[in-house]
């Protein structure tokens, strides 16, 4: 974990290892229900999230998710 003075541009869930846009409807719904908050993480950029082992959200990042899914199947 690293604290930063710069706000993150992507949010994620540390147990599910998913990252996505800060305004993702799925994530915001879970946050509003109180289910997501203790596992919420933030990333400066997509590269940082991927390097940390997170995958793209299938809701708010469909093209990136499809690429990730295709790459995973091909391996």
C-alpha positions in Angstrom: 0.0 0.0 0.0 1.3 3.4 -0.9 -0.2 6.7 0.1 -0.2 9.5 -2.5 -1.0 13.2 -2.7 -2.3 12.6 -6.2 -5.9 11.3 -6.5 -6.3 7.9 -8.2 -8.0 7.7 -11.6 -9.2 4.1 -11.2 -10.8 2.3 -8.3 -10.7 -1.3 -7.4 -11.6 -4.1 -5.0 -8.7 -5.7 -3.3 -10.3 -9.1 -2.7 -11.8 -9.6 -6.2 -8.7 -8.0 -7.9 -10.9 -5.9 -10.2 -10.3 -2.3 -11.2 -12.5 0.1 -13.1 -13.6 3.7 -13.6 -14.4 5.8 -10.5 -17.9 6.3 -11.8 -18.6 2.7 -12.5 -22.3 2.0 -11.8 -21.6 -1.4 -10.3 -18.9 -0.2 -7.9 -21.0 2.9 -6.9 -23.9 0.6 -6.2 -21.8 -1.6 -3.9 -20.2 1.4 -2.2 -23.7 2.9 -1.5 -24.7 -0.4 0.0 -21.7 -0.4 2.3 -20.4 -3.7 0.9 -17.4 -2.4 -0.9 -15.8 0.2 1.2 -13.3 -1.8 3.3 -11.9 -3.4 0.2 -11.7 -0.3 -2.0 -8.4 0.6 -3.5 -7.3 3.3 -5.9 -4.8 3.4 -8.7 -3.0 6.2 -10.5 -3.5 4.6 -13.8 -4.4 1.4 -15.6 -0.8 0.2 -15.9 -0.4 0.3 -12.1 -3.6 -1.7 -11.6 -2.5 -4.3 -14.1 1.0 -4.5 -12.6 -0.6 -5.1 -9.2 -2.5 -8.1 -10.6 -6.0 -6.6 -11.1 -8.2 -7.2 -14.1 -10.5 -4.7 -15.8 -14.2 -4.5 -14.8 -16.6 -6.2 -17.1 -19.2 -3.4 -16.6 -17.4 -0.1 -17.1 -14.4 -1.3 -19.1 -15.9 -3.7 -21.5 -13.3 -3.4 -24.3 -10.4 -3.9 -21.8 -12.2 -6.7 -20.1 -12.8 -8.5 -23.5 -9.1 -8.2 -24.3 -8.1 -9.5 -20.8 -10.6 -12.4 -21.2 -9.3 -13.3 -24.6 -5.7 -13.2 -23.5 -6.5 -15.4 -20.5 -8.2 -18.0 -22.7 -5.3 -18.1 -25.1 -2.8 -18.8 -22.4 
